[in-house]
């Protein structure tokens, strides 16, 4: 649930402020391998939707499991 909340805060910062995030790691010892992330407004929107759905699933799961704790 904490990861979902972090995803909501993270994505809302991109949606509200309209900034982009570009992150790339230093080159590796492999010649054609590099790792980079580019998060723009559309990616932030999808992270928001996925995080929102995962929060609802987490809350439903907690409510569903209370039935088994009472036994």
Secondary structure, 3 states (H helix, E strand, C coil): CHHHHHHHHHHHHHHHHCCCEEEECCCCCCCCCCCEEEECHHHHHHHHHHHHHHHHHHHHHHHHHHHHHCC
